[in-house]
Amino acid sequence: MLFKFLFKKKKKKKLQEKSEKKFDMVNWMNLTKEERLQIDFNEKDKIMRKKKALLKSIREEYIKIKKEK
């Protein structure tokens, strides 16, 4: 019974996500080319910062492990 409840909840979330994505696409197409490029640039910048932070933490952990040996 618990599993049924969890699966039903997931289906509702998926439907919401689809409608939100469709709404975002309409808004995206209404933007000018410059606005789209600026938003895209900002998103890429955020993603690169996250990747660099992750790589930095991985390198630090690797150095710690290497020093322990």
C-alpha positions as CSV (number, residue, x, y, z in Angstrom):
1,M,0.0,0.0,0.0
2,L,2.9,2.3,0.8
3,F,4.4,1.6,-2.6
4,K,1.2,2.5,-4.4
5,F,1.1,5.8,-2.6
6,L,4.7,6.6,-3.6
7,F,4.2,5.7,-7.2
8,K,1.0,7.8,-7.5
9,K,2.9,10.7,-6.1
10,K,5.7,10.4,-8.6
11,K,3.2,10.3,-11.5
12,K,1.6,13.6,-10.4
13,K,5.1,15.2,-10.2
14,K,5.9,14.1,-13.7
15,L,2.8,15.6,-15.0
16,Q,3.5,18.9,-13.3
17,E,7.1,18.9,-14.7
18,K,5.8,18.4,-18.2
19,S,3.4,21.3,-18.0
20,E,6.1,23.5,-16.4
21,K,8.5,22.6,-19.2
22,K,5.9,23.5,-21.8
23,F,5.3,26.8,-20.1
24,D,9.0,27.6,-20.0
25,M,9.4,26.8,-23.7
26,V,6.7,29.3,-24.6
27,N,8.3,32.0,-22.4
28,W,11.7,31.1,-23.9
29,M,10.4,31.6,-27.4
30,N,8.9,35.0,-26.5
31,L,12.3,36.3,-25.5
32,T,14.5,38.2,-27.9
33,K,17.7,36.6,-29.2
34,E,19.9,38.7,-26.9
35,E,17.9,37.8,-23.8
36,R,18.1,34.1,-24.7
37,L,21.8,34.3,-25.2
38,Q,22.3,36.2,-21.9
39,I,20.2,33.6,-20.0
40,D,22.1,30.7,-21.7
41,F,25.4,32.3,-20.8
42,N,24.5,32.8,-17.2
43,E,23.3,29.1,-16.9
44,K,26.5,27.9,-18.5
45,D,28.5,30.0,-16.1
46,K,26.7,28.6,-13.1
47,I,27.2,25.0,-14.3
48,M,30.9,25.6,-14.9
49,R,31.4,27.0,-11.4
50,K,29.7,23.9,-9.9
51,K,31.9,21.6,-12.0
52,K,35.0,23.4,-11.0
53,A,34.0,23.3,-7.3
54,L,33.3,19.5,-7.6
55,L,36.7,18.9,-9.3
56,K,38.5,20.9,-6.7
57,S,36.9,18.9,-3.9
58,I,37.7,15.6,-5.7
59,R,41.3,16.7,-6.1
60,E,41.6,17.6,-2.4
61,E,40.1,14.3,-1.3
62,Y,42.5,12.4,-3.7
63,I,45.5,14.3,-2.2
64,K,44.3,13.4,1.4
65,I,44.0,9.8,0.4
66,K,47.4,9.8,-1.3
67,K,49.1,11.4,1.8
68,E,47.5,8.7,4.1
69,K,49.2,5.9,2.1
